């Protein structure tokens, strides 16, 4: 039996140090606020474990949602920082090369960014980099069906380069 | 001896290409994770006549279900058909726990309790790939690594897979958890494929981490010298790994240093 908690409890705090790096490495704006990152990580970790978060690519979005409900943090959560967290999730997804080989891109809709959606298109050429894109409100409203709650986060995977599908959005996974 | 340089991102290709064209290195080891979404022919065009090998980090072959693994293997076989790699290598590690949660850091499997399951998974992955798989020894940070050399010896016998011996990883494990470097002697003296890289010390902790971001440590150069002392170099490969934007000068200097140490 291999459990997350067992790995987290290894000596020298290597589990927490590693998580701290994974979570904050792509959040330079958030980190520039001079928060006590160890304290924040510890509180968020308790929440994430209790909520059965799976620590996958969507972790920065769960972190965003948690920050927005934290009285000590919410006032410092500028739209730029919120976008930074969504972009961090997209980048994390793009780094799992063997997990979604045929996907061309991923679009994320955050309940805290009502006027846009952020997407990432994988490169199609060897010497090109993946591309983060900000989508217009029309794209967001086309993808987010009316019956879905505006109080949740969604994602949609595209298998056609340059084209976000109109159907198939899913709630952000735990 | 064929010296390799590792390609982890397209931006580093011009440096690699230069090192190979100038004769400092002979082949390019492609980190397949970062290119698998592309058409293999596109990379073939880029490489031209540069030979290549494939290295995988997160295939997650210990965890994926058989259908997902077969689908992935089919894609990788296409890459093999198109680019004819010198070898294909992977890591024997866990990325997720038994509840499917991503682990805080890559973990070694439980070698003692899971021996037969691990043998089966390696056997399965190798059969799906339809070629010999070379598995890299882990830079152990926890006590789980104590049994790694003993397990690998059994694994090679049981499955016919190969050991991709990472000299610096064996040194890191020897410092972190007291598994002597010599525990690998019988295996590294017969294997054909090697890795070597720089490492760092974790801040405020007595741990070494396999960071691939520093020049080679003198002790690792000594291990290299020892490992190649009585070997026929003809069919051996050794990749000098850098994971960050290493300058051509540093990479070239490291290649010269390694060649000097093993008198190649």
Interface residues (C-beta under 8 A of the other chain):
Chain A: X1 X2 X3 X4 X6 X7 X8 X10 X12 X13 X14 X15 X16 X17 X18 X19 X22 X53 X54 X55 X56 X96 X97 X98 X99 X101 X102 X103 X122 X123 X124 X125 X126 X127 X128 X129
Chain B: X10 X11 X13 X32 X33 X34 X35 X36 X37 X38 X42 X43 X45 X46 X56 X58 X59 X60 X72 X75 X94 X97 X98 X99 X100 X101 X102 X103 X104 X105 X107 X109 X110 X141 X142 X202 X205 X206 X207
